[in-house]
Amino acid sequence: MPPLRSRVTLATVASSAGVSVATVSKVLNGRSDVSESTRARVQEVLREHEYVGRRPEPVERATLELFFQGVVNSYSIEVIQGVLEAGQSAEVDIVLSSRPPRPQARSTGRAAQWIRDLTASNRRAAIGITSDLTAADLAALSRARLPLVVVDPLNIAQPDVTSVGSTNFAGGMAATQHLLSLGHRRIAYLGGPPTSGCNQARMNGFRGAMEAAGAPVPKDYVWLREFLYADGLAGGAALLDLPEPPTAIFAGSDEVALGAMEAARARGLRVPEDLSIVGFDDTQVARLASPQLTTVKQPIREMGAVALRTALQLAAGEKVDSHHVELATRLIIRDSTASPARISAAAVS
């Protein structure tokens, strides 16, 4: 085994090059007050001795907490990706965590402990994804002066909570108007939690378009639970088992839409020949569905990026232009919607 080499110091390099330690230090730091010949000689000695110097001191980076509640789904993954990409560009670190999904599981004491943990870990700000925040949560955050930004809060937007979302009302109208333009009148809404702000806006957009078209919405045509596949499956089954089932369903998320699609298949119905379905989000599952899903696209990754930039502004003590930012949605027409006239045509053939 070869003997270990002794550590090369600045004094060793200076002695070999015939210069002072200060001169070697100037060369290492790129100072201009060293002649070119001296610089070349010192650099040659540095190479000969394979000098690596001291390990640089670590640079402290800002760290933000990104938390979510409940099950991670296709929507939250897109938000997380947007936050991470923006964090990389801003050279900040992101710590991902989860919280109990139900507010009753989070007491005042637990909320205070959560905030103490965040401040002890030197978090600069917190970003929540579809989070149902309690008064205890908000009070603890306020006392700690820890900035908070929420993407699509599950409780109705509050004026003192900074949030990022999309034009959910306009998206709900666009989805419903598309189905109406195809000739559908028996259209149902299969949505998320009743208290969710984005769900309320999507449902109101649906109702507004139906009212403007003079199309009635029976009570049984609105089914609300969560924004998950299992809820779409259960809700789709309930709607399709009605004595007069809808010919089209506007689902409050892509995962709910896929659940409704499976409920239709289980009953021998074809999409879109027997049932048209529109989703909301335009996550990857919309493009992987068969048939591919007509859906309302919201810029989910950009929403995450805006949340991160806003959180950094608040952490720096800067004012933000608005406590609630809405990014534009647009309808993406694919293969899961068709005119109800195709039902008659298929029956005749």
C-alpha positions in Angstrom: 0.0 0.0 0.0 1.5 3.3 -1.0 2.3 5.8 1.8 -0.3 8.6 2.3 0.7 11.9 0.9 1.0 14.8 3.4 -1.4 17.7 2.9 -0.1 20.4 0.7 -0.4 23.8 2.3 -0.1 27.4 0.9 3.3 27.6 2.6 4.5 24.6 0.7 3.4 26.0 -2.7 4.8 29.5 -1.8 8.2 27.9 -0.9 8.4 25.9 -4.1 7.4 28.9 -6.3 9.7 31.3 -4.5 6.9 33.7 -3.6 5.0 34.7 -0.4 1.9 33.0 0.9 0.0 36.1 0.3 0.9 36.0 -3.4 -0.3 32.3 -3.7 -3.6 33.4 -2.0 -4.0 36.2 -4.5 -3.6 33.8 -7.4 -6.1 31.3 -6.0 -8.6 34.1 -5.5 -8.1 35.5 -9.0 -6.7 38.8 -7.9 -5.4 41.1 -10.7 -2.5 42.6 -8.7 -0.1 39.7 -9.6 2.2 39.7 -12.7 1.4 37.2 -15.4 4.8 35.5 -15.1 4.4 35.1 -11.3 0.8 33.9 -11.8 2.0 31.3 -14.3 4.7 30.0 -12.0 2.4 29.7 -9.0 -0.3 27.9 -11.1 2.3 25.5 -12.4 3.4 24.7 -8.8 -0.2 24.3 -7.8 -0.7 21.7 -10.5 2.5 19.9 -9.6 1.5 19.6 -6.0 -2.1 18.8 -6.9 -3.3 21.4 -4.5 -7.0 21.3 -3.9 -7.3 23.9 -1.1 -9.9 24.0 1.6 -13.5 22.8 1.1 -15.6 25.9 0.5 -18.0 26.9 3.2 -21.6 25.7 2.4 -23.9 28.4 1.1 -27.1 28.7 3.2 -30.1 28.4 0.9 -33.6 29.4 1.7 -35.9 26.5 2.5 -39.7 26.4 2.0 -42.2 23.9 3.3 -44.6 22.3 0.7 -47.4 20.4 2.4 -50.5 18.6 1.3 -53.4 16.8 2.9 -54.9 13.4 2.0 -53.9 11.3 -1.0 -51.4 12.4 -3.6 -53.1 12.3 -6.9 -52.4 13.3 -10.5 -53.3 17.0 -9.8 -51.1 17.4 -6.7 -48.2 15.7 -8.5 -48.4 18.4 -11.2 -48.5 21.2 -8.6 -45.5 19.7 -6.7 -43.6 19.5 -10.0 -44.3 23.2 -10.7 -43.1 24.2 -7.2 -39.9 22.1 -7.5 -39.0 23.4 -10.9 -39.5 27.0 -9.8 -37.6 26.3 -6.6 -34.7 25.0 -8.6 -34.6 28.2 -10.8 -34.8 30.4 -7.7 -32.1 28.3 -5.9 -34.2 27.5 -2.9 -34.8 24.1 -1.2 -38.2 22.5 -0.9 -39.2 20.1 1.9 -42.3 18.1 1.1 -44.6 16.9 4.0 -48.1 15.8 4.6 -50.7 16.8 7.2 -53.8 15.0 8.7 -56.6 15.2 6.0 -59.3 16.2 8.5 -59.4 19.5 10.4 -60.8 17.8 13.5 -57.6 15.7 13.7 -55.6 18.9 14.1 -56.0 20.5 17.5 -54.8 23.9 18.5 -51.9 22.3 20.3 -50.9 20.3 17.2 -51.2 23.4 15.0 -48.8 25.3 17.3 -46.4 22.4 17.4 -46.4 22.2 13.6 -45.5 25.9 13.3 -42.8 25.5 16.0 -41.3 22.7 14.0 -41.3 24.8 10.9 -39.7 27.8 12.5 -37.1 25.7 14.3 -36.2 24.3 10.9 -35.7 27.8 9.5 -38.5 27.6 7.0 -38.9 30.9 5.1 -42.5 30.2 4.1 -45.1 27.5 3.6 -47.0 26.4 0.5 -50.2 24.3 0.9 -51.8 22.2 -1.8 -55.7 21.9 -1.7 -55.5 22.3 2.1 -58.3 22.7 4.5 -56.8 25.2 7.0 -58.4 25.7 10.4 -58.5 28.9 12.4 -55.9 27.4 14.7 -53.6 26.8 11.7 -53.9 30.3 10.5 -53.5 31.8 14.0 -50.3 29.8 14.6 -48.9 30.9 11.2 -49.7 34.5 11.9 -48.1 34.5 15.4 -44.9 33.0 13.9 -45.0 35.5 11.0 -44.5 32.6 8.6 -45.9 33.5 5.2 -48.4 31.1 3.7 -49.6 30.6 0.1 -52.3 28.0 -0.7 -52.9 26.4 -4.1 -56.7 25.8 -4.5 -57.7 25.9 -0.8 -60.4 23.5 0.1 -62.2 26.0 2.3 -63.7 29.1 0.7 -61.0 31.7 0.1 -60.4 34.0 3.0 -59.2 37.6 2.5 -56.2 37.2 4.8 -54.9 34.0 3.1 -52.9 34.4 -0.1 -53.9 31.8 -2.6 -53.3 30.7 -6.2 -56.0 29.1 -8.5 -57.4 29.3 -11.9 -60.5 30.7 -13.6 -62.7 27.8 -12.3 -66.0 29.6 -13.0 -65.1 30.3 -16.6 -63.8 26.8 -17.0 -67.1 25.3 -15.7 -69.0 27.4 -18.1 -66.8 26.4 -21.0 -67.2 22.7 -20.3 -70.9 22.9 -20.0 -71.4 25.2 -23.0 -69.4 22.7 -25.1 -71.8 19.9 -24.1 -74.8 22.2 -24.7 -73.4 23.1 -28.2 -73.3 19.4 -29.0 -77.0 19.2 -28.3 -77.0 17.7 -24.8 -79.6 18.9 -22.3 -79.5 16.2 -19.7 -76.1 17.2 -18.2 -75.0 16.2 -14.7 -72.2 17.7 -12.5 -70.0 15.3 -10.7 -67.8 17.3 -8.4 -65.6 17.6 -5.3 -66.1 18.7 -1.7 -69.1 21.2 -1.2 -66.9 23.6 0.8 -64.1 23.7 -1.7 -63.8 27.1 -3.4 -62.7 25.7 -6.7 -65.5 23.2 -6.7 -68.1 25.9 -5.9 -66.8 28.0 -8.8 -66.9 25.1 -11.3 -70.3 24.1 -10.2 -71.6 27.7 -10.4 -70.1 27.9 -13.9 -72.0 24.7 -14.8 -75.3 26.0 -13.3 -74.8 29.4 -15.0 -74.4 27.8 -18.5 -77.4 25.5 -17.9 -79.6 28.4 -16.8 -78.6 30.5 -19.7 -79.5 27.7 -22.1 -82.8 27.1 -20.3 -81.8 23.5 -19.4 -83.1 22.3 -16.1 -80.7 20.7 -13.5 -82.6 18.1 -11.5 -81.4 17.8 -7.9 -80.1 14.3 -8.5 -77.9 15.6 -11.3 -75.5 17.2 -8.9 -73.3 14.7 -6.9 -70.5 16.0 -4.7 -67.8 14.0 -2.8 -64.1 14.3 -3.4 -61.9 14.9 -6.5 -60.7 11.2 -6.6 -61.2 8.3 -9.0 -63.2 6.3 -6.5 -65.6 9.1 -6.1 -66.1 9.4 -9.8 -66.8 5.7 -9.9 -69.4 5.9 -7.1 -70.9 9.1 -8.4 -71.0 8.0 -12.0 -72.8 4.8 -10.9 -75.4 6.8 -8.9 -76.1 9.1 -11.9 -76.3 6.4 -14.5 -78.7 4.3 -12.3 -81.2 7.1 -12.2 -84.6 6.4 -13.9 -83.7 9.1 -16.4 -79.8 9.2 -16.5 -77.8 12.1 -18.0 -76.5 11.9 -21.5 -73.4 13.9 -20.5 -71.4 14.4 -17.3 -69.2 17.3 -16.4 -66.7 16.1 -13.9 -64.8 18.4 -11.5 -61.5 16.7 -12.1 -59.9 14.3 -14.6 -59.7 11.5 -12.0 -63.4 11.9 -11.3 -64.1 11.8 -15.0 -62.1 8.5 -15.4 -64.1 7.0 -12.5 -67.4 8.0 -14.3 -66.0 6.5 -17.5 -65.4 3.2 -15.8 -68.9 3.3 -14.2 -70.3 3.7 -17.8 -68.3 0.8 -19.1 -69.5 -1.4 -16.2 -73.0 -0.8 -17.4 -72.3 -1.5 -21.0 -72.3 2.1 -22.1 -69.8 3.5 -24.6 -68.0 6.8 -24.3 -68.8 9.1 -26.2 -71.5 7.2 -28.2 -73.8 6.6 -25.2 -72.4 9.1 -22.7 -70.2 12.2 -23.1 -67.8 13.1 -20.4 -65.7 16.3 -19.7 -63.0 16.5 -17.1 -61.1 19.3 -15.4 -57.4 19.8 -15.0 -55.8 18.3 -18.1 -53.4 16.1 -16.1 -51.5 13.2 -17.8 -54.4 10.8 -17.1 -56.6 12.8 -19.5 -54.2 11.9 -22.3 -53.8 8.3 -21.2 -57.5 7.7 -21.0 -59.3 5.6 -23.7 -60.9 7.5 -25.3 -58.7 10.5 -24.6 -60.6 12.9 -22.3 -62.1 16.2 -23.3 -61.2 18.5 -20.4 -60.7 22.0 -19.1 -57.0 22.7 -18.9 -55.7 24.7 -16.0 -52.0 25.6 -15.9 -51.2 23.5 -12.9 -47.4 23.6 -13.0 -47.5 27.3 -13.5 -49.9 27.6 -10.5 -47.2 25.9 -8.4 -44.5 28.2 -9.8 -46.6 31.3 -9.0 -47.2 30.0 -5.5 -43.5 29.6 -4.9 -42.6 33.1 -6.3 -45.4 34.7 -4.2 -44.1 32.9 -1.1 -40.6 34.2 -1.6 -42.0 37.7 -2.1 -43.8 37.5 1.2 -40.8 36.0 2.9 -38.7 39.0 1.7 -41.3 41.4 3.2 -42.5 42.5 -0.2 -46.1 43.3 -1.0 -48.0 41.2 -3.5 -50.4 42.7 -6.1 -53.3 40.4 -5.0 -54.1 38.0 -2.3 -55.7 35.7 -4.8 -54.3 35.0 -8.3 -56.3 33.2 -11.0 -54.6 31.8 -14.1 -56.6 31.3 -17.3 -58.2 28.0 -18.2 -59.2 26.7 -21.6 -61.2 23.8 -23.0 -59.3 21.0 -24.7 -61.6 19.0 -27.0 -60.6 15.3 -27.5 -62.6 12.1 -28.0 -64.8 11.7 -24.9 -67.6 14.0 -26.1 -70.0 13.8 -29.0 -73.4 14.9 -30.1 -76.3 12.9 -28.5 -77.5 12.4 -32.1 -74.8 9.8 -32.5 -76.7 7.7 -29.9 -79.7 7.5 -32.2 -77.6 6.8 -35.2 -75.8 4.0 -33.4 -79.1 2.5 -32.4 -80.5 2.6 -36.0 -77.3 1.0 -37.4 
